[in-house]
Amino acid sequence: MDRASLQRTDHRSELSAFLKSRRDRIAPSEIGLAAGPRRRTPGLRREEVAQLAAVGLTWYTWLEQGRDIKVSMHVLDSLARALRLDAAERAHLFALAQHQPPPVVPVGKPTVSPALRRFVETLPHPAYVKTARWDVLAWNRALTALLGDFAGVRPEQRNLMWRVFTDLRYRILLEDWKRDAQRILAKFRSDYGLAGSDPSFEQLLNDLRGASPDFEQWWQQHDVDSFAEGLKRFRLPGLGLIEFEYSSFLVGGQPDLRFIVYVPLPGESALKARRLFSLRSQHRKTPLGAGRDSGATSGARKSTPRQRRQKLVR
């Protein structure tokens, strides 16, 4: 037997043991059945699992016995619900049965945990967390120095697709705006395809097509991309060209979130980036997330001439 066949056999044996262990832990009373003195299993019987999952008993028996049979995503989802699997167990079931991760199940609006937000804020290089729709949910001071203050715009406008295609500053900031914008659009189309019929995606797409002739033209080309790392080149006033390598990472437990970090290339770019972040940090003393119109100030409040005269009289 070759190595591939041995691996498939091992996976089927593991799948068999996993399914049996999951049904053994569900008490009959949990699904409204009496345990009864004649039960030989601590949990559910095979026929009860098959009935809950709406699959044939013979088919489920073969699956649990580790036979080499085909199984669809729909059936695996039914089994996951019948066996009350959590997200990690569901992923394990798909990995054993199909050797691939399960389809993403939306679990509500993506959120950034306090721990991840603190991690992003403490990084010395530009970093942020975005959704599959390209909404920026968390960022640090270095990113503010590079791309501008996301806290200064309304939450619905903290979208990178919207900024790249409608904000003239980004056309100047990106050294090769056309190339970068086309690649970003191709990645966005790939994310759009995975999102299904998400109404918020559709709304953003319609807004972009109406606001940007470039977006509308390139959208018709149907290009897709799945890049997760590469080179970004920015041109900043007073500093010139700065080159960054960027990497994108999935956020564990949040399939709709991506963590992105920009690291300047060694040498001249690193020196310029250090100067950029130093200059901007000296000018910005308000905490991250504070809006420009929040009224926050640094230092003592200046008194008026009248207040100074009253102070002298006292």
Secondary structure, DSSP 8 states (H G I E B T S, - for coil): --HHHHHHHHHHHHHHHHHHHHHHTS-GGGGT----TT--SSS--HHHHHHHHT--HHHHHHHHTT------HHHHHHHHHHTT--HHHHHHHHHHHHSS-------SS----HHHHHHHHH-SS-EEEEETT-BEEEE-HHHHHHH--GGGS-GGG-BHHHHHHH-HHHHHHBTTHHHHHHHHHHHHHHHHHHT-S-HHHHHHHHHHHHH-HHHHHHHTTT------EEEEEEEETTTEEEEEEEEEEEETTEEEEEEEEEEE-TTHHHHHHHHHHHHHHHH--S-TT--TTS----S-----HHHHHHHHH-
